[in-house]
Amino acid sequence: MRAGSVAVIGLPNAGKSTLVNRLVGEKIAIVSDKPQTTRKRILGVARLGDAEIALFDTPGIHRPEHRMNAAMVRDATDALTTCDLVVWVVDASSRSGPGEARLLDLFRKTQRPVFVALNKIDLVSRPSLLPRIADLSGRHTFEEIVPISAKTGDGVDRLGQLLAQRLPEGAPAYPADFLTATPDTEWIGEVIREKLLERTRQELPFASAVVVESVREQEEKEMTVVTASIIVEKEGQKGIVVGKGGSMIREIGSAARQELEQQAQRRYFLDLRVKVRERWRDDEGFLSRVVGEQE
């Protein structure tokens, strides 16, 4: 039996959450086309044969502009110091840049075995991968460079097998039916935020957060009643989220409710409100509720 932890690291929007979901076999992390979708470390457990792989999906490494972003980057870099292995998710459709150089410095300092998941190969030609692979090979000693598409699944099984073979021998750390440590209340908030991200553009995705105020079970109606607040920084942003005649907030709530009901096989009622909280991304007290930021 082999068991251990794997930190899934990369720049924003590289496809880390999509890869973790694919390896686990269930959706345990929200995904969107917006950078910085993942705001805190998320645990998902994959099982391949006699191996248990504890995958830590981490926020994308970026230059922080707010206290929240600094906490996100710190969460990602902390994962490097405690894991057995690292999977560096690289977007094959993007050029190499200074962000990659910073990650390579981190890998050298932590000295953990690193696998490269060269992702999004469905978006590029196969011949164009060869120069990218050669460039990466010359910059660090990696365990393997594995071309994959987390979206289609191409190459993901091979990556999982390589990780399983490289993990240390040991007993499982989690029950056989355990998939993720994310509490139900937190997951509800994440699903709502995902539907908000899918429908908004420009600054709003970065300036918004979701706080679940309460979750109540109405057993007589076999329904879960959720009260949640969407937090924005400006009055103008509130108007966008509410939409004309409340159209946007209803659309977000309907999409979130449908996904939650499909997952839980139970009815949901979502009471969504929009609140303005200026500069919440630099508010230490509020951030403890959003990304668990601590002094």
N, C-alpha and C positions, 0 to 999 in steps of 0.2 A: 504494500500500500504506500502511496505517495500523497503527501498533503503539504500545502504551503500557500503563501500569499503572493499575489502578483499586482504590482502597481501599474495601472494603465495611464501612461503619461503622454502629453503632446501639446501642440499649440491649439488655440481655440478653433473649433469647427473642423478638426481633423477626422472626426468620426469615432471618437473614443466610446461614447455611450452606445452607439449603434453596434460596435464590436462587442461590448460587454453583454448587451442584450442577446446578441447572436450566440455567443459562447454559453451563456446561462440557459438559453432556450426559452426565456420568458422576458417580458418587458419589465425591467426593474429600474430603468432610468429613462427620463423623458428625453426626447430628441427634437431638434428643430434645425432650421438652416441659419439660425442666429449664433454668432460666437458667444461664448460665456454662458451657454444654456445651463451647464452643470455648475452649481455654486458651492457644493460641498462634497466631500468624499462619500461615495456610495458603495456599499458592499454587495456583491452578487456572487453566489457560489455555483460553480460549474462542476459537473462530475463526468469524467471521461474514463470509462473502464474502472481500474483500481486507483484512480487519482481524484483527489478533491482539490479544486483550484479556487481559492478565495480571491476574487478579482476586486480591486479597488478602482472604480471609475473616479477620476479626479478632475477638478476644474482645469481648463486650459491655461497654460503658462503664458502670461502676458504682462505688459508694463502696467502696474496698478495706478489708477488715477484717484481712487477713493479708498476709504478704510475697508469697505466690503471687498474690493478687488484684492487688496493686500492680504486679507484673511483667506481668500480663495487660493491665491498663489502659495501662501504659506501651507495651506492644507495639502496642496499637491506636492510640494517639495518635502513635507514631513513624511508623506507616504513612501518616498524613496529611501528613507533611512530605516524603515521598519520592515520592508518587504523582502522576500526571498529572491524574486525575479522582477524584472521590469519589462513591460511591453511599451515601446515607443511607437505611437501611431503617427505616421507621416503621410500627409496628403500628397499623393503622387501627381496630382493635377496642379500643384503649386510649386513655385520655384523655391530653392533653398534661400534662406535669409538669416539675419542676425538672431532671430528667435531660436533657430536650430542651434546656432553656436552656443547660446546660453544653456540650452539643454545638454549639449555635449559636455560643457564644463561641469554641470551638475552630475552627470553620469561618471565622469572621471573622479570627482570628489567622493561620491558615495560608494563607488567600486562594486556595484551590484551587477550581476549578469544581465545584459540587455538584449532583448529580441526586437527587431524592427518589423512592424507591421506596415508595409508600404501599401496604404489604403487607396481606395477609389480607382482601382485599375480598370473599372468599367468605364471610366471617363477619359482614358488615354489609350494610345496605341501601344501594343506590346513592345515594338522596337524602341520606343521612347523611354521604356523602363530601364534599359540596360545602362545608359549613361548615369541615371539617377542612382542605380544600385552601385555602380563603380565609384561614384562620388562619395556615397555614404560609407562604403567599405574602406575608403582611404582616410576617413576621419576618426574612426574609432574601431576597436576590436569588438564586434558584435557576435553574439551566439549564432544568430541566423538573421538573414534579411528575407522576409516572406511576403511576396506580393499577394494582396488580398483585396476583396471587395466585401466590406462588412454589410453593405446593402444587399448584395445578391447571395452572399455566402461563399463565393469563390475563394478558395485558399484558406478559409477559416478553420476547417477541420484539421488541416495540416498544422496550422499554427497551434491549435489546441493540443494536438498530439505531442508536438515539440515541447510545449510548456510542461505537459504532464510528465514527460520523460526526464526533464531537468529538475523537477521539484525534489526536495529532500524526502527520504523515507520517513514515514510517520503515520500515526493513527489519525482518522478524521477528527476535525475540530468542531464540526457542526452536525446536528441531527440529519438523517437521510432526506427529510422533506423540507429542510431549510433552504430558502433561496436568497433572501435579503434581510438586512437588519432595519430597513426603513419602516418606521411605524405607520400604521394605516392612516392616521391623521395627517402626517407629513406627506404621504403619497397622494392623498386627495388634493392637497395644496399644490403639489407638483403637476398633477394632471390639469388642474385649472390653469396654472401658469403656462403649461405647454400650449393649451388652446388659445391663450392670450398671445403668446409668441407667434403662433401661426397666422394671426390676423392683424398684427401691428408691424410698423416699420420705423426707421430712423432711430431716434433716441429712446422711444418709449419702451422697447423690450429691456433695455439696460436700466431704466429708471423705474421699473415696476417690480413689485413683489406680491406674494399672496400669503396671507396669514389666516389660518383656519381658527375661527373663534370657538366653535363648538361642533360636536358630532353627537347626535342623539338618535337612539334606536326607537322607533315606534313599532313595537312588535305586533300590535293589533292590526296595523296596516302593512306589516312586513316591509317597512321602509326605513332608510337611513336619511335623517334630516341634517344637512350641513349648513352652517352659517360661516361665511368666509368673507374677508375683506381683500380687495385688490388695492394695493398701495401705490400711489404715484407721487411725483414731486411737485407738479404744477397743476393749476386749475384747468389749463388748456388740455393737459393730458387726460384729466378726468373726463372732459367732454368727449374725447376720442374713444375712451374705453366704454363709456355709457352708450354713445352713438345716438343717432337721431331717433327720438322717441323711445330710447332704451334698446335699440335694435342690436347694437354690438354686444352689450352685456348679456342679452338673452341668447345670442348666438354662441358666445363663449360658454355660458352655463349649459346650454343644450348639448354642445359637443362634449363637454366634460362629463355630464351626466350619462350620456350614451356609452362612453368608454368605461366609466366606473361600473355601470350596470352590466356591461358585457363581461368585465373581469370578475365581478363578485356574484353574478347571477342573483342580484337583489335590486330592488327599486331604490332610487335616490331622489331626494329633493334638495336642490341647491339654492340657498338664499345668498346671493352675491351682492356686495356693496362696494362702492369705490370711495376711497378716502385719500385726501391729500396730506402728505407728510413731507415737508420741505427738507432736503438734504438728508434723507433717511440713510443713504449709503455711507454717511460719515457719523451716524448716530450709534454709539457703542451699545447702548441699552437695547435699541431696536434690533441691531444686527445679531444680538445673541439669540433672537427668535428666528432669524432668517438663515444665517449661516453658522450659528453657534460660535460667533467670534468672542473670544475671551482675552482679557489682558494677561 
